[in-house]
Amino acid sequence: MNSIKTSILIAGAALFFGCGKNNKAESVPVVLPAHAATPNTPAEKTAAPIRYQCPMHPEEISDKPGVCPKCGMNLEPMAAAGETNEKK
């Protein structure tokens, strides 16, 4: 009977101390690949800057991602001329 209690106590302690918030996997910074940060083709370098728009208030447009000042929804990237936001 004591061996069962000891086993349960050891298993509980392992779970308690092993599942703490100081997990090394959570503290690793995310590094983007180099090609994601720098454009490779001249067309990408001369592309118009991305503008962001509220899906509920199309008059709210920003040069930076953020939230709509009217409703708090996330601003979404606007489609460039000739593109559509529709999914195929």
N, C-alpha and C positions, 0 to 999 in steps of 0.2 A: 504494500500500500504506500509506503514511504517513497519507493522508487517511482511510482506513478506521479505522486505529488511533486517530486523533484524534477521529473521530466517535464511536467506541465509548467513548473516555475522557470526552468531553463528555456523552454520554447517561448514562453511569454516574454521573458527578458530579451531574448534574441529578436523577437518581433518589435518590441518597444524601442530598443536601441538601434536596431538595423534599419528602421523605417523613419528615421529622423529627417528634419528639414535640411540638414547639412549634407545633402547628397551631392557628390562631386559632378554628376552628370548634369545637374541643374545649373551649376555655376560655370559651365564651359561656354565661352562666347561663340556666337554664330558668325562664321566667316563666309562671306559670299565669294563665289568664284570670280576670278579677275575679269572674265569675259562678260559677267553680268554688270560690272560697274563701268566698263569702257566700251564704247561702240567700236565695231571693227570696219564698217563700211562708210564711205563718204556720205551716203544717203542718210545713215543714222546720225551722223554728226551734224548735218544741216537740217534735221527734222525739227518741226515746230515744237516748242516746249509743251509739255502736257498740262492741260488745264483740268480742273476738277469742278464737278457740278452736283448739286443736291438732286436726288431722284424725285423728291416731292416739290421742290421749289427751283425750277430750272433757271430762274433769274439769279440765283445765288451761285456765282462762279468765282473760283479762286485759282491762283497759280500754285498753291501748295495743298497737299492733302490735309484734311482736318474734318471738322464737323460743321453742319449748317447752323448759322446763328439763329434761325427761326425755329427749327424743330429738333436739332441735336443729332440728326442722322449723319452717318459718315458720307463725306463727299466722294463721288466716284469719278474715275477718269473719263473725260469726254472722248468720243470717237473723233479721229482726225477726219478731214474732208475726204469723202469717198468711202469711208468705212462705216459699218453699222455695229451696234451693240447687240444685235440679235444673235442668239445661239442657233447653230444649224443642227 
